[in-house]
Amino acid sequence: MANETETKITNEVKELSSVINYNTSEDVNNCEITIRDGNGKLLAYTIVYATSELNCNYQADKYLEQYIADHS
């Protein structure tokens, strides 16, 4: 029974994806991160400050990792 549960969680995690929208202006760098499941349902959303687009991507990866850890 435990194996079935672990497999289900693993399969759900594989379907998660983060979508990043990086916006810049003179005085603000917003990194908008959304996490959606395989069906496109919104699971999590946040906006954080990012120093660059690369930093935004890094923060999105960490946000997704933390979401998976919190919901596993």
N, C-alpha and C positions, 0 to 999 in steps of 0.2 A: 504493500500500500504506500509506503514512504517513497518508493521509487517512482510511482505514478505521479505523486504530488511534485516531486523534484523535477520530473520531466515537464510537467505542465508549466511550472514556474520558468524553467529554462526556455521553453518554447515562447512563452509570453514575452520574456525579456528580449529574445531575438527579434521580435516584431516592433519593439520600441524604437523610435527615432527622434532625434532632436532637429528642430528647424531653427536656423539662425537668421536674424535680420539685424545687420550692423548699420547704425545710423550715425553720421558725424555732422557736426556743425561747428561754428567757431568756438563755442564754450561747453559743448557737451558731446560725449561719446557714449551712446547707449548701445548695449548689447541685449537684444530681445531674444529670449530663448523659450521655445515651446517644445513640449514633449507630447507626442501622439502615439497611439497604439496602431496596430496594423490596419485598422479600419478608419483611421483618421480622427478618432475621438481624442479630444484634448484632455490630457491627463495632468499637465503641470505647465505653468507659465511664470516667467520672471523677467525683469529687466535689471541688468547690472551695468556698472560703469566698466568700460574696457579701454585700455590704452591704445589698442590697435585691432585690426580685424583678426590677426593671428591670436591675440590675447582673448578675443571674443570666442573664437573657435575652441581654445583651450578651456575657457570657463564653461562653455557648453558641454564639452566632454566630461568635465568634472561634475557638472550639474546632473547629467544623465547617469553617471556612475553612482552618485549619491542617491538619486531617485530609485535606481535599481536596488541598491543596498537597503534603503528604507522600506521597500515593498517586496522584498524576497522572503 
